[in-house]
Amino acid sequence: LDGKWQSSTGDEFLYHEPLVHPAMIFHGSPRKVLVLGGGEGATIREVLRWQTLEEVAMIDIDGEVVEACRQHLPEMHANAFDDSRLKLVIGDALEFLQTSAEIWDVVISDLSDPIEEGPSFQLFTKEYFEKILQVLTPGGFFVLQAGPISPGEMKLHARIVNTMKEVFPYVQSYSSYIPTYGRPWGFVIGSREMINSRPDPETVNQLLREKTTGGFRMLDGTTLLGMLQIPKHLREAIATETEVYTLAKPPKFFGKGSTNS
């Protein structure tokens, strides 16, 4: 989409499991989850592994993409679109946040990259994150995909983290290497609750055994602990970053061939 790779059936689990499950694990018993984006259905597939779940709403702006993925990529969504717990809305994520009165235990922002001419660049800004905070339960968690973290490309990620810190009391960066993308990919969690960056692996494994249907290919307690230990160069980039993305000054990172932010 927009000239950028979105997913590959060969390694999509290296993206979708890290995107979804850390925030769900930190919450512990998520009942209501909101997914913004995620057209291929793999994000809701992962959410639906949680037996505590009562409702997941998926908001995607491109109905044609959703329908094409539903028909042609069953290995991605694994029939998640047919689950009775799913509420699918074809529409704009920002408009949904502005008009919905519901609150959520976990909000997952699985949006396309912030190409200046694309639909998602507003959704990486302080104003957007403030709207997210308003729809989270007091103990809720927000997670978003937040760009590559290789040394030549990590400014976007560092600035997203810094922008999140303007809104959320607690923010945690982490990453997963995605071969299809050819680089490690960053994610960010924000919450009013403290985020444990050194979770006990066996405690996590027990939680997953008790509250999910299992079937994870990548994620367990040891993997989660490792993902949360971000490398020194990225910690330093985040610590020294001062720019905050706003609607007046949004990110412009992913023009075709661009590495500027």
N, C-alpha and C positions, 0 to 999 in steps of 0.2 A: 504494500500500500504506500502511495506517495513516494515510490521509488526505493522503499526500505524493506529489508527482510522483516517479516513478522514472526513466523514460526516454521519449524521443520518437524515432521513426525519422528525423525531420527533422534532428536535430542531435546524436544520441547519440555520434557519432564525436568530438565536441568534449569529451566526458567519457571515453570508453573508451580512446582513443589516449593521452591524457595519464595516465590511471590506470595503464596497463600498461607502456608502452614506456620511460619514463625509467629505471625500475629495471632493466629488461632490458638497456638500453643500458649502464648503469653496470656491470652484471655482465659483459657482453660475450659470454658463451657459455652462457646458461642451459640446463641439461638437464632439471631437475626443478622444476616450478612448482606451488605450492599456491594455489588461489583459494577464498577464504572468502566465500560469498554469490554474487552474480552470476547470479541466476535466469534472466534473459532470454537468456543465452548469449553476449552480445556481448563480455564480458571474455575468455572462453576463445577466442572467435574471434580476438581480437587476439593472445593468447598463442601460438596455433597458427600465426601468421605466421612464427615463429622456426624456422628449419631445424635449429638445434642442439637443439631440444626433443625429449626422449625420452618424457616423461610430464608430464601436467598432471592434477591431482586437483582436482575442484570439489566443495565441501561446501556444501550449501544446506539450510536447515531446512524449506523449504516445497515439498514435492513437487508439490502442485497448481499452484503458480505455475510451476515448472519445466516441467511437462507442458503447461500452457496456452501458455506462450511457445514451447515446442518445436513445438506444432501450429499456432499462429496468427501467430507472428512470425518466419518464416523469413528475412526481410530483416535481422533482428537477429543471429541466430546463424549464418547462412550455412552450415548443416549441420555446425556444429562438434560437435554432440552425437553425430554419427556417426563422428568421427575415432577411429582405433584408439589414439591416444595418450592419450585422455581416460579418466579414472576418475571416474565420477559417484557421489557418496555423498549420499543424503538423510539429513541428520542435523544435530546441533548442532555448531557450529564449536568451541566451548569443549571439549565432550566429545571431539571428534576430536583436538584438540591434547593433551589429557590422556592419551589412550590410544594414540596412534600413536607408533611408534618411528622413523619415517622422518624424514629431514632434507631440506631443500629449498634450492635456489639462490635462488629468489625466492618470497616469500609476498605475495599481493595480498588485501587486506581490502576487499572491495566489499560492505559490509554496509549495511542500511537505517539511517536516521538514529536516534540514540539517544533515541527517545521513551521516557519513563519507564515506560509500560505495555507497551512493545514488547519484542521478543526480543533487541535488540542493545545495550542501554545498558551492559551489563557489558563489552562488547568494545571499549571506548574507555578502558580503565583501565590503571594501572601493572601490575597483576597479569596482565592479558591480554597486555600487551606483553612481560612477562618470559617468558611461555610461548612467544610467538613467537620470541624470541631463542634459546630452547633448541632449536627445530626448524630454525634456519637453519644452513647450512654456514658455515664461518669467513669466507668471502668473500661471504656472501649478503646480500640486500637485502629489506627489508620496506617495503611501501607501502600506505597506506590513504586512502580518501576522508575528508576532514576538515572538511566543512562550509563555509558561505559565508564570504567574507572582506570583504564590504562593511563600511564603518565601523560601522554600527549592529548588526552581527551577528557580528563577528569574535572575540568572546571565546571561543567554543567552540574555534575553530581555534587561537588562541594557547595555550589551556590544553592542547589535545591535543599541540601541539608541545612545550610545557613538560613534559608527562607523558612523552612519548617521550624527552626528554633525560635523564630519570631512569634510563632503561634502556639506550639506545643511545649509544655513544661519538660517533657522527656523525649529525646530523639535518638535513634540508633541506626547507623549505617551498616550494611552488610552486602555480600556479593556472592555471585556464582559464575563460574566460567561456562560460557555458552559457545560451543564450537561453531555453530552456524553463524554466530555474530563475529567470530574470530577474535574475541576479547572477553575479559571478565566484565560482568554486568552488575550494576549497583541497584540496590533497593534501599528504601528508607522507611522506618516505622516511627510513628509519633503517637503519643498518648499523654493523658493527664496522670497516668500511673507510671511508677518507676519501671524501667525495662531492665531485666536481668541479663546482662551481657555474658554471664558465665553460668548458664543453667547446668544443673547436674544431668548428665546424659541418661542415667538410668531412670531418674524421675520423669524425664521427657518420654522415654520409651514406654514407661508404665502408663502415662497419660494417653499416648497414642494407642496402646493396646486396649485400654478401657473405653475410650471415647471415639474411636474411628473404626472404619471397616478395614483398615490396613491397606496393603498393596503398594506401599511406597517403593519407588525404585532408587531414590537418592537419599531422602531425608530420614534421619533418625536422630537420637540425642547427641551422638558424637558429631555428626555432620552439622547440626545446628550450632553446637559449641564452636566448631571450627569456623563457620561462616561469619560468626559475630566478631571474630578477632581480625579486624581490618588492618592492613599493612601500614607501616610507619609513614610512607610517603603520602598515603591518603589521609591518615590522621592529621598530618601536618598541614595538608592542603585545606582540610575542613577547619582546622583551628585558626588558620590565618585568613580565611575567606571573610570578606566584609560585605559583598554585594547581596542585595535582597531582590528577588524577582517580584515585580508588581505588574498590575495591568498597564500602568504607564511605561514600565520598562520590563517587558516579558522576555523569556529566553528566546534566542534565535539560533539554537545550536545546530539543528540538523537540516540545513539546506543540503542539496545534493553535493556530495564531496566536501562539505564544509566541516571543519573542526573548531569553528569559532562559537562562542557563547555570548 
